[in-house]
Structure formats: structure tokens, C-alpha cells
Amino acid sequence: MNTILVSLNSKYIHSNLAIRYLSKYVSSMKRVDIYEFTINQSPEFIASEIYRLSPNLVGFSTYIWNLKETLGVCEILKLVKPDLKILLGGPEVSYDGEIIMEEYPFIDYIIYGEGEETFKEFLQKEPKGELEDIRGLIYREGDRIIKNPERDLIMDLNTIPFPYDEGSRGLENRIVYYESSRGCPFNCQYCLSSTIRGVRYLDLDRVKRDLSFLIDEKVKQVKFVDRTFNANKEHAMEILKFIKEKDPDNINFHFEITAHLIDQDFLDLLKDVKEGLFQFEIGVQSTNDETIDAIKRTTDFTQLSDVVRTIKSFKNIHLHLDLIAGLPYEGYDSFKESFNDVYNLRPEKLQLGFLKLLKGSGLRLNQAKHGYKYIDEPPYQVLESKYISYGDLLKLKDIEDLVEKYYNEGYFENALNYLIKEYYNSPFDFYEDFSSYWVSKAYHKIFHSRDKLYKILLEFVNYKEFKDEFFVEVLKFDYLLNNKNPKLNFNKDVNFRLNLHDLLKNEDLLDEYLYEFKDMPTKKLINRVVVEAFKFNILGAIGKDFEEKKQEESYILFLHRDGVISRGSVYDISRIVREMI
């Protein structure tokens, strides 16, 4: 029987961990190939590619972001190949698999819960029709849908083979998902992890071998899917120490952590980590105490803030802080406070999500209490509640769009900081004002290039009649800092005439700022460098958080290196330039 496993990922750069686990788990008894597509490809195309493979059984990994598209593919396959057996698994079909089987008659089987052992037993017994004893399986028998008892969790994760090996295809420059543990010690009411208590861990020697392989494969990012990576301090620190000592280039590691579990030992480990090697994602969700209690979060925002500020002071780790709009007892004004509290911590990314009532979650079971109205199909998006209206959630979506475009990319950092400090009472007030303008111009309806985003921000400032030449200089600084090949020439000093080739041959410049490139031919070095004149001492103003705006002509060199850090380095070369002109 030709069996394949398929995943529809959200993006091409992503890879699916689940189907790799299943394929490897049964590899000693049967070859099961895996195939990955994206939700942006049409169901007709995906179905045609699967059909060409002539499978007898095809299994799909399902999530809230791909169930609809996956079902579309399954329906086509069943129409053109009625004898094909279709199996679904994953979190999106584990809670109410019987209902899904009733609604979609083209689905033959569903595996619910952890899938490795069930899938292996299924492959052994399905050809013989012996389905009744397979725990974790839902199947059809005539007109009946039968749900077998659930399967116990795999307590020893080391029995599960490493999902990536020399046979893995195309991992270079991709995002790879990895887990060193399963389960979560917490009971958050919006999350499905709360339905399975306890945490199970891989042995550290196994984790180190696995990570060494991924580093050697030159993946772009290893994204740990551990629900709370630092639930076990010793386990987490040993992994971080190992990566730190390996000191790999052009790769980073993403972890979801809980701030209140971080102590001084943990912080000491992070102080001298190479910049860009680690990313930490911390779920704040809300700073409203009543909301935190309602969702059963274990959070101390004061302690969280101290931890975040300490890590930020190291200037080497990207921090992603998460908020969720639509939680119980959090109205528009309360969310504004949560937004400002988190924004003022200045994380590298502020991820603003919107509540989804996941099947089996505590909030979904208690939806009536909070007056939730939501779309009852993936991703189960909340539309409004007793605390926040649909219109206010729309406003927050507009704000989220601008936070993603302008703040999270980091390309406008100094311009935004200056605008908020100079003209607004809070970060939320700025984004609320900017989003109103954005929507009024119908900018939310179309795609914008990065260069266009700079133009729109300047357009907004002109619309507000701030008449601020210093802001334009700061915006120019951000543009040159974050664009290796700048095309815009706004506020360019037309009187600045300097031969860049001559400058890059200057011995003082090479010795003081470009020593690592001293042996590089000028014609190559020039592609990494931009030099621009400014009417103000921009670096001085940024260093003092814009408390001082000194009108003083300065010359800044922007240098762009290769690596995981995309922004350039900046140097004030005013003395050298003045000596040459």
C-alpha cells in the first residue's frame, strides 16, 4: 500500500514537524514519504500533485490555519479516486473528530491525540480490517462512526526518532520546528495546551545531537515549539549553554519563555550571547489583573517588566511580547493601557493577536458568560463580547496592521520614537491617529513596498502639519540604516559632494571604522557603504532619547554586513569628511 503524508503549511519557508515525526516513527516497518505544500496553492493543484503519486492512503496534518484548504483537497481526491483512503490528524480534528466525520463523508479515518503510536498500529492493522482495538482512532463501520478509547501519552519522548536526518530535503535557509519537551505546566483558558497536564522532556544528550545536525544543515531558524521552554530551568539553561558554546553563524533560535521563571542565573547566562543568536517570545496577553485572573495566567507584570528591561540592556537578544485583544474584562480602554504598558518596554516585536475560541479551550466552554460572538469555523475568530464591540476590534485590527508594518520590522524605530515622544501622550494615541488616516486614504486595501511606507509616514506628518525638519532627518537616518540599496533621496543634502571612492581609500577611515574590510577592493566595499550629510547631530539626539536636538552638520557612514542582523552599523565620520572637503 502506497502511503504518503501531506501538510499544507502557511508559508513555503515553513516546515511541518508532525508529518516528519510520523514518517520516521514507522520507517523501520514501512516507507512513508512526506510532501509539503502551502495554503496559498490552489486545492486543485495540490490534489493533482497528490493524484500523480498514486497513493492508496494519504494522511493530512491539520491546524486552524489549514483545515479548510485541506478539506478542499480531500474532497477533490475522493471524487476522482473513490478508493483512496483519507486520514486526518492534528490538533484541529482531535477535539470533535466524530462531528467532522459526520460533516465530511469523504474522510475515512481520524487520529486524535498524539499520533505516533496510533499511526504505527494503524498501518499494521488497517490492511487486515482490524480497527476496533486501535486506541486514538476514529473510523467508519457501515453507516456508523466509531471512536475508540484515547491513547495514553508517550512518556519517554526519546523513543520517538529525530524527525530530520540526511534524507531530509531542502532544510537550508528554512524555518525548522523542533521540540525538546511536550506539554505545559500552566492552565491558560484560551489555549489547548491546558487540556493536557504535565511536561515530558527529551534527554539533553539527544537534544544536543539533534541541534548539532540542524546547525550543520544551515537552517535559517530553529523554532522551538515547547509550550514553555524554561518550565524546567536546568533543562533550558543546558540547551542555551550548548548553543552558545557552538556559536553558529547565520542562524537563530526562537523560544517561548515565561518571564516569572527567569532568575539571576538565567540572566547571567544571557549577558554575553552573540547578538541575534536567540529570540525570546513572552506571552503577556494583558496587564489587566481581572483579565489575567479570568484566563488563569500566572503573571506578575512588574517582575516581567524587570526581566524584559534587563534582557534588553544586554542588546543581544530579540524580544517578542504578545498581547491578545478580546479577552474577558478587557474593553477598548483597558486594552489601550495594556498596549501602552507593553509597548513602553520597547520589545523588538509587539505581536498583537486576536482571541480565537479554540475547540476544547476553557473560554470556548464558557463563551456565554462573556457574551462572545465568534465565527464557528477555523480560526474561530471572536467578533465581539460583553466588553468590546466589533467596531472597536476593527480599530484594533487597523492598529495591529500598522504595528506590524512600522514597528515590528524595525525599519522606523527612531522616527516612531521621536514622533510619539514629541507629539503624542502615548504610543496607542499615535497608532490610533495614524490608523484613522491610513484607513481614510484606503491604504489598508492595497500592498505597499517598504519605500512606500516611508513615503506614507512622511505624508502623514505633513498632513498633521507638524512642520518638523528634524523628524525628516531622523526618518532619513532610519531609511539609510535599514536599506542596503537605498533608492529614495528625500531630504538629501544637494551640496554634499564627496567622492566615495576617495573616502573609502582614506587610511584613517579604514583603520578606525572599516579595518575588517581593509583588504577588500574599493569597488566591492562601495556596495556595502552609504555616506550621508545631516543638518543635525542625529546620533547624539538618538543617544539622549531626543532630549537634545543640536543643529550641527554631521556626516554618517552606514555599513551593511552579511549575517542574521539585517540593519547596518553607523559611524560618525564628520572629522574625517571635514578634513577631505
N, C-alpha and C positions, 0 to 999 in steps of 0.2 A: 504494500500500500504506500503510495507516494504521499507523504505528509509534509506540509510546509507551515511555517508560522509567519504572520504578517502584522506589521504595525503601520498605522498612519500617524506620522509624527507631526508636530505643529510647524516645524521648520526643517529644512534639509540638513542644517548643521547639527541637529539633534540626533541622538541615537537611542534606541529603546533597550532598556536593561532587561525587562521581563522576558521577552522572547529569546534573548541570549541565554538567560538562566535556564529556561525550559529546554532549549536545544542541547545545551551542554549536559543537563541532568540526565537526559536519555541517550546520550551519544554512545554509551557502551553497548546498548542494545539495538539502536536504530539511528540512521542518519535522518535528521530533520533540518532542512535548510531554512534560513530566515530571509525575509525580504522586507525592505522598508520603503515606504512612500511618504508623501506629505498630504495634509488635508487640503492643500491648495491645488492638488492634481484632481482631475475630474473622476468621479466614480466609474464612468465608462472606461477611461484609460486604465485605471487600476485594475478593474475587472478583466479587461482584455489581457493585461500583462500576466495576471494570475492564471487565466484560462490557457494561455500559451504554455504554461508549465505543466499542464495536465495532472493536477493533483487529484487524489481521491479524498483527502481530508485537508482542510485549511482551517487553522486557528488564528483568531484575531485578538490582539491585546486592546482593551477598551478603557477609555477615560472620558471625563466630561467634555474634553475638547475634541474628541474624535468619534464618539458613538454614532452621531447622526450620519456622518460620512461613511463610517464602517458599515452601518446597516444598509446604506445605499449600494455599496459594493456587493454585500451579501445577497441582496435581492436580485441584482443582475445575474450573479453567478448561478443562483438557484434556478432562474428562468432558463438560462441557456445550457445548464448542466444539472438536471434534476437529481442525478445520482450522487452528486458531490455532497460530502458530509461537511457541515459548517459548525465550528466550535468557537464559542466566545469565552473570554476570561478577563480578569482585571477588576479594579475597584468599581467600575460603573455598572457591572452586571452582578456583583456579589451580594448586594443587599436584597434585591427583589427580582431575582432571576426567573422565578416562575411566571411573574407578570410579563416580563419581556418575552418569554417563550410563547405565552398566550397571544400577545400582540403581534408577534413576528413569526409566522409559521414556517418561514424558511430557515430558522435557526434550529439545528438538531440537538446541540448539547451546550451546556454552560458549566464551566468550572468556577466555583465560588470559593473565596478564601485563598490561602496560599496554594500555589498551583503545582509546584514541582512534583510532589509525591502523587498527587491526583492524576497529573498528566502522564506520568510514567505508568501507573497502573491502568489508566485508560487505554494507552497504546497496546498494552499486553492483553487486555480483556475485551476491548470493543470488537475486534475481528471475530471473536467467538460468541458475541452477543451476551457476555456475562457482565452486565452493568449494575445489577442490583446491590452489589457489595462494595462499589467504589465510593468511598466517602468523599464529600465535596463535589459531587456531580449531580447535575440536573439533566434529565433526558426524557425522551418521549417513548411511550409504550402504547401503541394504538392511538386512541384519542386522549389518553391520559398524559399528564405531565408529572413526573415523579422527581421529588427532591430527596436525595439520600442524606443521611446524617452528615454533619460537618466533620471535617478532618482536623485532628489535633495539629497545632503548630509544630514546625520543625525546631526543636530546642537546640540542637547542635548545628549551627549555621556552617560549620566547617565541612559538613558532609555535602554542601552544595558547591559544585565546581566553580572555579573562576570563570566568569562569562566571556572573557576576552582571551584570545591566545593568538599564536602565529597564523592561525587560519582566519582571524578576523580581517575583514576587508575595509580599507579606506578610513582608518581611525585618525590619520594625520590631519591636524588642523580642525578636528571636530570636537564638539562638546560631548564628553563621555560621562555617563552616570555610574555612580559606584556607591555601595553601602558597606559600612563596617559594622552596622547594627540594624536590627529591626525592632519596631515598637517604640512607644513613647511613655514616659513616666507621668505625663500630665493628662488632664481631662477637659480640654477646651471644648466648649459646646458647639462650635461651628465646624469642628474637624472630625473626620472619620477615624483618625488615629486613636481617639478617645474610646472607641469601641473594643480595642484590643489592649489589655493592660500588660505591663511588664516589658522589659527590654532584653534582647538577646544579642550577643556580641560575637564577631569573628575573633579568632586568636590574632594577637598582634603580629606574630611571625608571618601568618598568612596575609595580613593586610600589607605588610612591608613588601612581600614578594609581588603582590598584585600591583601596588603603586609603582614599583620599580619597572615593571613591564610597561605600564601606561606612559611613564616618563620616557622610556626608550622609544616608544611608538610615536613620540612627538605630538600627542594630542594637544589641542588648544586649551581645553579646560577640563579638569576633573571636578564634577559637581556631585558632592556627597549628598545622598538623599536620606541620610539619617535624620529622623524627625527632630531629635535634639542631640546634636553631635557631642556636646560636652555634658551629657547626663552623667557619664562616668568620667570624672576628672582625670584619673590616671590613664585611662584608655585614650582619651582625646589628646592629652599632652604628649604621650608617647608617639602618636601619629604625627603631630605637629613637629616634634623634635626630629623625627625621621626625615620628613620633607625638608625641613630647614637645613639639615646636615647634607642632604642630597644636593641642595642648591641648584635645581634645574633651571634652564633658561627658556624663555618664551612659552611659559605655561603658568596657569594659576589654578588654585584650588578653592572651591566655594563650599562653605559650611553654614548650616543653620544652627545658631547657638542661642542659648538663654543667658542673658546678662547677669541675672542674680546668682548664677552658679560660678561666675568668674571671680577668682580670688587673686591675691598678690602674686602667688607662684605662677599662675596662668599669665598674668600681665608681664611678669619678668621675662617669661619665655618669648613674648611677642616683641619686646623692645627693639631688637636688632635684626628682625626678619627682613629679608630683601624686599624692597618696595615692589608691590604688585603680585607677590607670590600667593598671598592669601586674600580671600574675600569672606567677610562675615555678614550673614543676614540675621537680623534680630527682629523678631516679631513684637512690636509694641502694641499694635491694634487699636488702642485707645489710651488716653490718660484720664478718662472719666472713671472715678473709683466705683460708682454704681454699675457702670458698664462692665468693668473688669470683674466685679463680683458675679454679675449675671452670667458671664461666659466662663466662669470658673478658671480664670487665668491666675497664674502665680507670678505677680509682677510688682516690683517696687520701683516706680519711675525715678525716684530720687537716686536710688542705687544704680539703676540702669543708666541714668544721665552721667553719673560719675565714671562708670566703666567706659561709656562711649567717649567722653572727653579725654580720658586717659589714653585710650587706644588712638584717638585722633592726634594726640600730642606726639605720638611716635612717627606720624607721617609716612607710614609704610603699608597700611592695611586699608583696603576699601571696605567701607561700612555701608550696608544696605539696611535701612529701617523701614518696617512695614506698618501701614495703617489700614484698617478696614472700615469703610463707610457703610452705615445701615445697621450697626449693632444695637442691641437693646439699650434704651435710655439715652441714646446719643442722637440728639437733634442737630440741625444745621449749625446753631451757635456753639453747641458743645463740640461738634467736630472741628469747628474753626479753632477752638482752644487746643484740641489735640494736635491739629495740623501745625499750629504755631509752636507748640512745645517741642515737637519732633523736628521741625524744620530748623529751629534755632540751635539744634545740636550739630547742624551742618554735616549730615552724612553725605557720602559720595552719591548715594541714591536714596530717594524717598519714594517707596513703592506704595502707591495709593490704590488699594483694591476695593472691590465692592462685594458685599456679603452675598454668598450663594448658599441656599438651603440644601445642603448635600443630603442624599438619602441616608437615613440612619443617624444623622447628627442630632444632638440634643436640641438645637434651635429649631430644626425642622419638626421634631416631635412636639415642640411647644409653640408652634407658629401662631396659633390662635391667641395665646396670651399676649403676644406683642403686635397683633394685627398685621402680620406680614401678608403682603400680596406679592406673588412671585410667578415667574414663568415655570410651569411644571414640565420642563424638558431641559436637557443639558444646555448651558451650565447652571440652570436653576437660579437665575439672577433675581434678586429682590428688587421690586419696583417701588414699593413704599411701605411704611409701617405706621404705628401709632406715634412715632417720634419724628419721622422725616417724610416729607411729601415727595412725590415723583418729580415735581418741578425742581425741588432743591437737590435731589440726587442727580438730575440732569446738569445743574450748575456745577456740581462736584465732578461730574464726568468731564465737563469742559476744562475745569481747573486741572484735573488729572492729566488731560491731554497736553496741556502747556507745561506742567511739571515734568512730564516725560520728555517733551521736545527740548525744553530750555534748561531745566535744572539737571535732570539725570544724566544727560550726555556730557555735562561738564564743560561745554563749549562757551558758556556765557557766564561763568562763575562770578567774575569780578564786576561785570556790568550789572548783573542782578543784585549782588550785594550792595552796590552803590545806589541803585535806584530805590531799593527798599529802605535803606538807611536814610536817604535824603528826602524822599517824597511820601513815604507810607508809614502808617502806625504799626503795621505787622506784615509778615510775608503773605499771609492769607489775603489781606486787603489788596496787595499788589496783584496777585494772581486772579482775584475776583474781578478787579478792574480791567486787567489785560484780557481776561477771557470774554468779558462783555464786548470789548472792542473786536476781538477775534471773531466772535460769532456774528457781530453786526456786519462785518466785512465778508461773511460766508467763507472764511479761511478754513473752517472746520470741515468743509466739504471736499477739499482737494489736498493732494500731496504737495509738500514743499521741500525743496532741496535745502541743505544746510545754509548755503549762501542766501537763499531767500529768507530764511528765518532771521538772519542778521538784519536784512533789509526791513522786515516787518517790525522787528523790535524798535529800530530807529524810526520807522514810520509812526509807531505808536507814541513814542516820546515826543515827536514833532506834533502829533495830534493833541497831546496833552499840553503843548506849548510850554514845556519846561525850559526851553532855550538854554541848554546846558552844554557848552563846548567841552567841558571836562568829561562828561558822560561819553561823548562821541570818541574822545581819545581812549577812554577805558574800553569801549566796545571794539575799537581798532586793535587794542592790545590783545583782547581775548581772541579776536579773529586770527591774528598772526600767531598767537601761541598755539592754537588748536588746528591750524590748517597748514599742512606741509607745502602745498602748492596753492598759495592764495591768489584768487582771481579778482577780488573786489579791491577797489582803490579808494574807498571812502576816507575823506579827511587826510589824504596823502599830502605830505609836505612837498609842494611842487618846487620849492627852492633847494631841496636836499639833492645834491648831485655828488655822488661818490662812486668811484669805480670799484665795484665789489671784488673784482679780480685782484686789484691792487691791495685792497684791505685784507683779503684772505692770505696775502703773502707777507703781511706785517709780522715781524718776529715777536713783538710784544703781545699781539693778539693771539698768535699761535701758542706762545709759552704760557700765557695766563688763562686762556679760556678754551683753546682748541688743541691742547697738547696731544690728546689721543688720536687726532687726525693730522698730525704734523707731517706725516709721510704720505698722506693721501693727495693725489693730484688735485690742483685747484678746480679743474673742470668737473670733478666728481663732488668735491666738497661744496661747491656752489649750489648744488641741488638740495643740500641739507640746511642751508642758511638763508635767513632773511635779515636785513638790517633796515631799521626804520627810525625816522626822526619823530619825536613827540614834543608838544608845546609845554607839557607839564612833566614834573618828576613822578611818573606813573608808578615806578617800583617803590618809591618812598611812600606814596599815598596808599598803595595797597598794603604795604608793611605796617602802616599805622591805622589800618581799617578805615581809611578815608577821613581821618580826623584832620588831616592836613593836605591841602591841595596847593602845592607850590608851583607857580608858573615859572618854569625853568626848562629851557630846551635841553632835551636829553636824547641819547642815541642808544637803541637797544638791539642786541643781536639775539635772534631766535634760532635755536639749533634743534633739529629733529633727528633723533637717533632711531635705530631699529629696536624692536622689542615689544613687550606687552604694555608698556606705558605709552599711550598714543600722543600725549601732549608734548610740546617741546620744552627745552630748557631756555632760560633767559639770562642775559648778562648785560649789565650797563657798561657800554664801551665808550661812553661820552668822552673821556680823556683822550683815548687813542684816536677817535674820529676828529676831535678838535685839533689835534696835532697834525692831522693829514690834510685838513681843508683850510 
